[in-house]
Amino acid sequence: MSKGLFYSMLMRLPYKERMSVAKWRFQKVREDFYKESRLDIEATKGLRNRETLMERLKVLEDRAHSRRQIIWLVYRQIGERLGKGDSLALSMKPFIPLEEYALLDLAETSTKEDAARRGFELCEMTASARRILSTTTSAQMAYPVILLGYMYGLCALFGGLIYPQVTDVMPLERWSAAGQLLYAFDTYCAQWWWLNLSLIGAVGATYFYGLNRWAGPLRNRLDNAPLMWRNRRDLRAALLIVSLSGLFDSGLTLSAALARVKRNADPWLRWHITRMERRLAAKPEDPMRALETGIFSQLVVDRIADAERRDNFVDAIKSLGRGSLDSVVEAVRRNAKITHYVLLGIAAGLFIALGVGSYAVTGLVGMQSAAGASIGTF
């Protein structure tokens, strides 16, 4: 009953909002969509069978519509765009991340026989890697954020309720320097809580907005630090290797492959590719040097260099492209633990210094006040 009511409410929304909700739902299930589409292509032996894909989309649309799931709108629109002659990549572009669109587009322009199947396989692996990245990032942030939230609540409690009573017993001028500093901080937390929450929200929005847009030397340093940016950098680097590997299979040179990837790149990736093109133009005989722009971790750079010594540069990229997504998933899990402990250490240090410090200052002031009262009575 509630599900049907919720579906009816969604269908009453304007078209744009309805499609936004349907797109969000499709993002959650696109990994399974890639997998089942790949299996259908393999089963029919028609590696570029357009009718197979349209039939698959129609089945999914009817199934979702009968179950009153708004995601059927996405399946219908993809099928309609395919029916009008658009490529699969172009048909799905509004509903999938840019990296996955680029992989599908690359597969459709490839001359290899199994390109369509390989395109779905890579998109499936990419969606899985992005899901793991999102899960690990959320997990590594959860405990530090909870600890910092608890600390802020304690500071606001002391600044708004406890310290005003303590200053009635002992004037602030008689407090120690550390006590006065904590008093100023806790009072600020209590009086300006709305401003602080707004700033935290703005910082969070800026972080997500800048993930694909902010680029430069400072961003490079953050990407290398054991913080949230590094895991995403490693995933994007692996996707770049996969794309270059596929383009090399099609016979393109490194310069042409970079130009092809740059066509669908976001500002962050475009900045790195532009630097690669400049470095390659300066020293075309040293392609390894061109890739050292900060997008690849030192471990990946060493792997490419070692593989290049065994083969030529193109074969080295091809060999790494076959397993780069699997290796980056393991790297993300490993780096997530390091990031978690770094953030947890920072949060614990702030909690001890500010949260526990407020308790200590209150107890110390109380003891000093009691001692002063005892001396005065004596």
N, C-alpha and C positions, 0 to 999 in steps of 0.2 A: 504493500500500500504506500509506504513512505517513498520507496524507490520510484513508483509510478508518478507520485505527486511531484517529486523532485525533477523527474524527466519532463513532466508537463510544464513546470516552471521554467526550466531551461529552454524549452522550445518556444516559449513566449518572449524570450529575449530578442532584441534586434539581431539581424543576420550576422553582423560583425562580431558581436559578443558571443553568439552561439558558436561560430566558427573558432573563436579563441578558446572556448571551453573544449570543443571537439579536438582541436590541435593539441591542447594540453593532455587530453586523455590518450591521443595517439602516441605522443611522446613516451608514455608509460609502457606501451605495448609494441613499439616499433621493432624491438629486438626480436620478438617472436615472429613478427611479420616478415622480417628479413630471412629468418631461419626457414619458415614454412614456404616462402617464395623460392628460396634456393632449392629446397627439397622437391618442390613441384617441377622446377626446371630440370633437375636431374632425372626425375621420374619419367618425364615426357621425352627426354633426349633432345628436346628442341631448345638449344641454348639461347636463342633469340626469339622464342615463340611469344609474340605479342598477345595472341589470343589466350594463351595459358594465363598470363598475368591478368588480363581483363576478366577472364572467367573467375580467377581467384578473388579479385576485388569484388565481383558481383556476389559471390558466396559470402564473403565477409560482411558486405553491406546488408544483405538480407538477414543474416544471422544477428547482427547488431541491432537492426531495426526491429526485428521480432522480439528481441529482449529489451527493447526500449533503452538502448545505450546510444548516447548522442554521437559516439564515434563514427556511426554510419555516415554522417555528413562528410567526413574526410575520405572514406572509401569511395563514396559516390563522386566527389569532386576529382579525385585522382583518376577514376575510371573515365569520367567525362573528358578530362584533358588528354588522356591517352587516345580516346575515341576521335578527338579532333586532330590527331596527328602529332601531338607533342611527344617528345621522348620521355622515358620513364623518369629520368633524373629531373627534367624540367617539370614534369607533372607532380613530383613529390617535393620539389624545392620549397614551397611555402610551409611545409609541415615537418621538415627535418632540419637538424643542424647543418651549418654550412660545410663542415668537414665531410659529412656523409653524402651530401649532394655532390661534392667534388669527386668523391670516390665512385659514385654511380656514373657521373658524367665521364670520368676517365675510363670506366669499364665499357661504356657504350661507344667510345671513340677508338677503343683498342682493336687491333687486328687479330688477337688471339681467339681461338675457338671457344674457350671456356671463360671468356671475359665477363659475360653476364653472371654466371654462377659465382665467379671470383669476386665480382662487385658486391653481390649480396652477402657473400661470406665475409668480406672485409667490413662492410657496414654492420653486420651482426657483431663482429669482434669489436668494432669501434663503439657501438652502443653499449656492449657489455663493459668495455673499459671505462666509458664515461659514467656508467652506473656505479661501478666499483669506486671510481674517483669521488663521485658525489657522496657515496656511503662512508668512505674512509674519512673524507674531509669533515662530514657532519660528526662522525664519532670522535675525531681528534679535537674538535672544537667544543664538544658537549661539556665535558667536565671542567675545563678552564672557564667557560662562560658561566656555568652554574656557580662555581667558586667565586668568580668576580661579582656576580649578581648578589650572592649572599654577603660578600664583603661590603658592597655598596649599601645594601639594606642595613647592615650594622652601623656603618658610618652615618647614614642618615638618621638612624635611631638615636645614636649618641649626640649628633649635632642638633637634632630637633627637640629631644625630650630629656636626655640625661645631663648633658653639659650645662644647660641653663640652671638646673638645680644645684649642680656642683659649684658653679660660680657664686651661688648665694652663700655657700659655706666658706669658700676661699676665692678671693678675687683673682681674675685672670692674670694680673700683673705679677702675682706671686708664684705662678706656675713655672715649671722648667721650660727651656726653649723648645724641647721636643714636644712637650705638652701643648704649648701655644700653637705650634705648627699643626698638630693633629686637631686641635680645636678649630683652627681656621679651615682645614680641609673638610672636617665633618660638618661644620656649619654650612660651608658652601654646598656640600652634597644635599643637605636638608632643604636649604632655601632655593636652590636652583636645580631641583630634580627635573623639572620640565625641560630646561635647556640642555641638561646632560643627556636625557633620553633622546631629544631631538638630534643632538650631535652624534650619538651612537647610531641612530637610524640613518643619518646622513653618511657616516663613515661606511656602514654596511652597504648602502645603495651605491656609493662611490666605488667600493671594492668590486661589486658585481658589474657595474657599468664599465669599469676600466679593464676588466679581464681581457677583452678582445680589442680594446681601443688604445690603451696606454702602452707606449713603447718608448725605448730610449735606454741610455746607460744606467740610470737609476733603476729602472724596471729590470734590467739584466742582473743587477746586484741582488735585487729581491728574489728573482727567479732562482738564483744560486743559493740563497739562504735557506735554512731548514724551516721554512714557513709554508703557508697555504699555496703560494704561487708555484712552488717547485713541482708539485705533483702534476699540475695542469701543464706546465712547461714540458715535462717529460712526455705526457700524452700527445701533445701537439707535435713534438719532435718525432715521435714514433709514426704519427700519421704522415708527416712530411717524408720520412724515409719510405713508407709504403707507396706514397704517390710517386716519388721519384723512381722507385723500383718498377712500377707499372709503366711509367713513361719511357724508361730505358728499354723495357721489353718491346715497346712500339718503335724503337729505333731512334728516339730523339737524343740529341746531345744534352749535356748538363745545362748549357745556356738556354736552349729551347725548352727544356723541362722546367726550369725555374720560371721562365716567362709564362708557361702554361699554368703552373700552380699559382702564380701571382694573380692571374685573371680572376680567380674566385677567392682570393685571400682577404681576410679581415685586416684592419690597420696594424695590429700587432704582428701578424705573420708577414704582411707586406713590408714592414720595416726591416725585418730580418732578411727577406728575399732580396730587397733592394741593396742591402749591404753585401749579400753574397754576390750579386751581379757586378757590383763595383769591384769587389776583391778579385772576382774571376776575370774581369776585363783588365785589371792591372797585372795579374799573373795567370794567364790561361793555362800554363804548363803545370800549375799546382792547384788542382781542384780541391784537395783536402783543406788547404788554407782558406778557400772561399767559404766553406761551411762553418768555420769557427767564428760565429757571430754571437755566441752565447745561447743559442736555442738548444744546442746539444750539451748534455752534461759531459763532464770530463771522461766518465766511464764510456759513454757512447762514442766520443771522439777517439778514445784509445782503441775501441773495438773496430771502428772504421779504418783507422790507421793500420792495425794489425791485419785486418782482412785485405787491405790494399797491398800490403807487402806480399801476401800469398797470391793474390790475383791482381787484375787491373782495377781501377777505381769503380767503373761501372759494375763489374761483377761483384765487387765488395758490397755496393749498395743493394744489389739484387739479393744477395745472400742474407743480408741483414733485414731486408724488407719482408722476407718470408716469416720471420719469427719475432719481429720487433714489438708487435702489440702484445704478444704473450709475455715477453720479457718486461715490458713496461708495467704490466699489471702487477707483477711480482715486485718491481721497483717501487710502485706506488704504495703497496702494502708495507714494504720495508721502511720507506721514507715517512709514512704516516705515523709509525711508532716514534720515530725521532722527533717529528714535529709535535706530536702529542706531548712528549715529555718536556720539550722546550717550552711550549705554551703553558703546560701545567706547572713547571718550575717558576715561570714568571708570575702566574696567577697565585701560586702558593706564597711566593715572596711578598707580593702586594698584600695578600690576606694577613700574613703574619705581621707585616710592618704597620698596616693601617687598621685592620679589624682587631687583631689581638692587641695591638698597641693602644687602641682606644680603651680596652678593658684595663690594661696595665696603668695607663695614665689616670683613669678614674680611681683605681685602687690606691695608687700612690698619693694622689691629692687627698683622698679620704684619710689615709694614714698620717699625712703631714698635718691635716686639719685637726685630727684627734690628738696628735702629739702636741701641737700648739695649744690646744685647749687644756691638756693635762698640765703643761708647764705653767699656763696662766693660772690654773686653779691652785697649783702648788705654791 
